[in-house]
Amino acid sequence: VVYEIDTVVPPSASDVFSINANTGEIRLTGTLDFEAVTLYDLHVKAKDKGTPPLSSHCNVELEVLDV
C-alpha cells in the first residue's frame, strides 16, 4: 500500500505536513500557530499495487489547542 496526502485544508498549509508513503505516518515539517489556523483537514489516499490498483481515502482532522 502507498499513502499520499491528496489535499490539505487550508491549502496554504500543504507544506506543513508530510506522510511516509510506506507506513502512512504523518509528520510535521513546519510549525503550527494557533493564532493563524486552529483546524487542519488532511485528505489521505491509500493505493495498493494490484492490477488494477485499488484505492481508498480518509480524512484526518487536526485541531490545534492554545496551551
N, C-alpha and C positions, 0 to 999 in steps of 0.2 A: 504494500500500500504506500502511495506517495501523497503527502499532505502539502497543501499550499493555502496561503491566505488569499482569498479571492478578492474581497473588498474590505475596507475599513471605514467606519463612520465615526467621526468626521474624516473626509478624505485627506485633510492636512496632516493627519496622524499616521499615514501609511508607512512612514519611515521609522516610527517609534517601536514597532513590533516586528519580530522575525519568528519563523517557525522552522523546526527541524523537519526536513522532508521525510526522514525515515521514521521518526518516533512521534511526531506531531506536537512536540514540546514547544510551547510559545514562550518567548523571552522578550524582555525589553531591550531595545538598542539605544534608547534615549531616556529622558526624564519625563515624568508626568507632573503636571501642575494643576492642582485642584482649582486654582483661580481661573485657568484657561478653559479646561474641559473636565467635567465631572463624570461623564459616561462615554465609554467607547463600545462600539459594536463591531466585532470581527466576524466575517463570513468565511468559514474554513471549508475547503473542499478536500475530500479524500478520494483517490482514484486507484484502482488495482491495476495489475499488469497483465490481466487476462486478455483473451481475444474473443469478443470485443471487450475493451476495458469498461468496467462499470464504475460509477462514481456516486458519491453521496455528499451531503453537506450538513453543516450545523452552524449555529450562531453562538458566539462566545461574547457575553456581556461583561464588561469590566467597569465597576463603579469605583471611583476614586474618592476616598474619605479624607477629610481635612482633620488631621490629628495634631 
